[in-house]
Amino acid sequence: MNGYAPLLAGLVALLAGLAIGKAWERYKLSGGKWIDRRRARESPHYILGLNFLVANQIDLAIEELSRAASLDAEALEVHMILGNLYREKGQVGKAITVHQSLLQRSKLTRIEHAYVLLCLGLDYKRGGFVDRALDAFNEVLRLDPKNEYALLNLQKLHEEQHQWSEAYDTRERLNKLAAIDSQPQSQAILAFLENEIGLEAMRRKDYGEAARRFLSAINIDARAVPAYLNLGDVRVAEGRDKDAATIWEELVEIAPDRAYLAFDRVEALAVRTGTPERFTRLCRKLIEDNPQDWRGRLALSRHHAAGGRTQEALDLLFAALMQNPHALSIHQAIWRALGQLRHPAHLVNRYTELTQHAVFYLDPHVCLRCRYRSTELLWQCPHCHDWNTFVEERIAPAQDTTEVEV
């Protein structure tokens, strides 16, 4: 089930109902008589229903809004919200029935028709009826070309189908419409979509097109980390190792907080080209610029351990441990190093002291939008489908680590 739909659907349910309620005339002519459109909305059941909706008490909201709707069959916005609440409850068939019945009304205005179609599109999306959802959102845009909700949902549908070019075009249209094309987050989303288009070209071994797309992503957003990684991979595939090294080192300079994603690539390339000192210099610089960088120490320690410099590796690992005593990867590396040194008692005791209050974890990452957890850094959340929302969740170090030696 699409994890993004419940969050957006709830917002749309509330905003659509309130927006339409305020936009409509207070009275509407029906059958030659003026009918009071306020009757359902001024009912205490309507107010209670909205209160329950805000409190996320869906069952009670449905009960109260159903009572409000029974007071006025013409209260379109109340029925729309009810349909949306059925969708939130997972009763997609019932939601579709409600919204389809609203479309049968003969006197819907253009904007009313668009909003009902938007709700129906969300129903189809939640139910997995992709083609119907696409048709519904496109019809909304035909009726209301400036409908941002329809564009956003259309973009997400294309993303879910891995139709990256269509998603990119839709996002561009949304940015221009909302006048947010210059905002960093909007540019970042375009860059991620451009990167996905490049990956498709890379899988086809169309390296020229892939490189063009990755470069475009970087031009759109200088911190488009995956584009740097993938562009370097393209250069390696083309036999341009020197260019690849330059690209990855540029990534480290621009986004040092994400430098660790390039460590394996940079190290492998440096060793293969006979310039291992290039990798050690990069790690040393990262540590000097950011004394709290434990990943740089971990990467450098692994490099030293592979070269037989176990004691130097262990010193780096102890320094990394003081910065992040809970990272399982550091503990695993320490025990490998201690094993190579045959577990000297004084080093084992030092390790024990440093880890007295540690709780091990495997570098967890959490989505800031929906709190989805992952053991690896993801560029797009598989739950809420937002881009670049993952951060590494850190537990405070067990002691003061203001002064740490490498």
N, C-alpha and C positions, 0 to 999 in steps of 0.2 A: 504494500500500500504506500502510496506517495506520502512521505513525511512532510513535505513542504505544504501540501494542500490544507491541512487543518489550521495552520497558523494564518495563512493568507485568507482562507475562507472565513475564519472568524472575524478578521478585520473587515473584509468585504461585506460580510453580513451586516455588521453594525453601521459602517460608513454608507453603504448603499441605501439601507433603510432610512437612516437619518437624512442623508442628502436628498433623496427623492421626497421624503416627507416634507422637508422645508421648501423644496422647489415647487411642489405642486400648489395649485390654487387652493384657497381655503374651501371653496365650494366647486362642485362640478355638476354641469347640467346632464341629467340622465332621464330619458323618457319625457322630456318637457318639464321636469321638475328639478329644482335646485336641491341637491343632496348635501348635507353637512359632512365634509370629509374629515372633520376633526373628531367625530364620535369615538372611533376605535382608539385613536391616539391619545385622547383625553381620558380614556378609561383607566382606572387604577390598575387594571390587569396589564395594560400595555407598559405602564411605568414599572410595575413589579417585574414584568418579563424582562425588560431591559436591565433592571438591577440584577436579576438572577443571571442574565447573560454575561454581564461584566464580571460577576463573581464566579463564572465558569460552572454554574449549576444548571446544566443543560436541560435536565428533565423538568425542573421547576420552571425554567424559562419557557419551554414548550407548552407546559400546562397553562401558564398565565397568558401567553400570547395566543393560544388557541381560543381562550375565552374572549380575549380582545377581538380576535378576528370574527367570532360569531356575532358580535354586535354590528358588524358592517362588512358584508360580503365584498364591497367595493374597495376595501382598504388594501390596496395592492401591496404596499410596502410591508404590512404585517405578514401577509401570506408569503412574500419573498423571504423574509427573515425566518419564518417557520420552515420553509423548504431548506434554507441553509442550515438550520439547526438539525433537521433530520439527517442531512449529509454529515454533520459533525458527529452524530450518533452512529454513523456507519450505515444508516438506512438510506442507501443511495437510490434504490428503486423508488422509494416513497418521495424523496426529494425531487427526482426527475419528474414524477407524476404531478407534483404540486406546481413545479415551474412550467411544465408543458401546458398545464391547464390555464395558467396565467397568459401564456402566449395566444390562447384562443380568444381572448377578449378583443372585441372589435374596435374599441375606442382608445387603445394604447397610443400614447404619443411616441414620437421617434425615440426620445431619450428613455422613456419607460421600457419600450421594446428592447433597447440596447441593454439595459440593466437586467432585465429578466433573462435575456440570452446569456449575459455574463454569468449569472447564477447557474443557468443550465450547463454552460460550458464547464464550470467548476464541478458540477455533478458528474458530468461525463469523465472529466479528468480524474476525479476521485475513484470512479468505477472502473477506470482502465480502458474506457472507450476513446482511444486516442484520436481516431479519424473524426469522430463526432465532435470531440472537444475542439479540434483544430477548426472544423467548419463553424462551430458556434463562435469562437473567438474572432475568426475572420469576418463573420457576419456582424459581430459587434462593432468591429472597426469600420465596416462599410457604413453602418448607421451613425457611428460616433468615432470618427478618425482620431480623435484626441483622447481616447480612453486608455489611460496608462495601465490600468489593471489588466485589460485584455492583452496589451502588448507584453506585459511582464509574464503573464501566464503562457502566452504564445512562445516567448523566448524559452521558458522552462520546459515546455513540451518538446521543443526542438532539441534542447540539450539532452533530455531523457532519451530521445530517439537517436542521439549522436549525430544529429543534423547540424553540424557546427556552423556551416556557412549560413544557413537560414537563421540560426540563433544569433549569429554575429550581425546580420542585416537587421533583424528585429531589435537587437539591443541598440544599434546605431539610431534607429528610428525613435526608440524610446528616449534615448539621451537628448536628441534634438528637440523632441516634443516637450520634455520636462525641463529643458534648458540646463541639463546637468552634465553635458558632454565634457566640461572642463574639470569636473570634480574628480579627485584622485580615485575614489572607489569605483566610479563609473568607468574611468580609463583602465583601471586594473581588470575589470570584468571583460572589457573588449580585448585586452591583452591576453587574458587566459583563453578566450574563445579563439583568438588568432593562433595561439600556441597549439590548441587542439586541431585546428585545420592543418597546421604544419606537421603534427604527428601523423595525421592521415597520409599526407604526402610522403613522409619518411617511411611509413610502412609499405608504400608503393615503390620505395627506392627512388622516388623523384626528388633527389637531393637539392636540385636547384630551386624548385618550388618550396620545399621544406625550409631551406635557408632563408628564402625571401619572406616567408610567413614568420619565422622566428625573429628575424631582424625587424619586421614590422611590429611585432609584439613588444620588442624592446624599445622601439621608437615611441610607441604609445605609452608605455610605462617602463621607466628605467629600472624599476625593481621587479620586473617580470622574471622571477628566479627560474622557473622551469624552462623559459625560452633560452636563457643562457646555457643551461645544462644541455638542452637538446641541440642547440646550435653547435656547441662544442662536439657533441656526438656526430653531427653531420660532417664537421670538418675532419674528424678522425676517419670516418667512413670514406671521405674523399682523399685521404692520405695527407692531409694538411695538419700534422700534429702541432706544429708551432702556433698556428692560428688557434687551434683548440685550447692550447695552454693559455694563450693570451686572453681568450674569451672567459675561461673559468677563473682566471686570476682577476679579471675585471669584475666578475660576479662577487668574489670575495671582498673586493674593495668597496663595491656599491652596497652590498647587503651582508655585512659580516655576521649578522645574527643567523643567516642561512648558509654560511660558508661551509658548514659541515656536510651539506648535501653534495658538495663538489670534491670532498677529500679523497674518496676512493678513485675518482677519475684522475685527479691531479697527481696523486701518488703513483698510480699505475703508469701514467704517461711519463712521469719523471724517471721512474725506474727503467722503463722500456727504452727511453732515449738516452740513458746513461747520465742523467742529471738529477740524482736523488736530492742533492742539496737545494734544488729549487723548491721541493716540497717542504723540507725542514725550515727554510727561510720563511715560507708562507705561514707555517704554523707558529713560528717564533714571533712573527710580526703580529699575528692575531692575538697572541697571549700578551704581548707588550701593550697593544692598544686597548685590550679589554682583560684585565687581570681576573675577571670572573668567568672567563671562557673556559669551561671544563672540557668541551668537546675538542677544542684545539689540542689540549694536553693529552686527551685520550688518543687522538689520531697520531700525534707525534710519538707517544709511548709505544703504540703498536708498531710504528715504523722502526723505532729503536730496538724493540724486542725481536722483530724479524731479522734485524742485522746483528743480533747477538749482544746488544748493549742493554742487558736486562736490568742492571742496577739503575741506569739512567731512566729506563722506562718506568721502573717502580717509583722513583722519586716524582716523576710527572704524574703518576697515577695517585699518589698520596696527596699531591697538591690539588688534583682534580676532585678527589674525594672530599676535601675540605670545602670545596665550592658547592658540590652537589652530592651529599652523602647517601642519597636514596636511589641513585641510578644503578640499576642492576648491571649494566654493561661495564661500569667501572669496577665493580666487585669481581666480576668474572675475569677481567683482565688482570686484576691484582693477584688473584689466586693462580692464574697461569704463570705469572712472573714469580710468585713465591715458590711455586712448584719447580721452576727452572733453577732457582737458587737453593733448593732443598730445604725450604721453610726455616730460615734462620730465626731463632727464638725472639731476638730483639725486634725484628721486622714484623713478625706475627703479633707480638704484643702491641706494637704501634698501630697496626691495622685494627686490632681489637678495641683499642682506646678510641680511635677515630669513628668506629661504627657502633659504639655502645648504644646510641639512641636512633640508629638509622632504620628506616623502613624501606625495603627494596621495592622498586617498581621498574617496569620496562619502558622508560621514556614515554609516559603517557601524554597524549595530546587531546585537547578538548576544544570543541566548537564553541565559540563565544555566543553564537546565535541560539543554538538549541541544546547545548551541553552534551552533544554526542561525543563519545570517547573513542580514541583510536591509539594503537601502539605505534603508529607511524604518522608522519606529517602528510596530510591530504590537502590538495589544492581546492577540491570541491567537496563539501560535506555530503555524504550519501544519505543523510536523513533530511536535512532542510534544503539541500541543494544550493546553498549560498557559496560564493567563491571566497577563498582566502580568509576563512574565519577561524582556522585552527591556530592555537598557541600551545606551547609546552607548559603544562601545569607543574609548577615547582613548589616543593615543600621547603620551608626556610632551612638553611644550613644549621647543623647541630651546635655550632659555636661561632664566635666572631671570626671572620675570615678577611679582615681588612687588609692584613699583610700576609701575602702568600708568596712563597718562593717557588720558582719553576723547578 
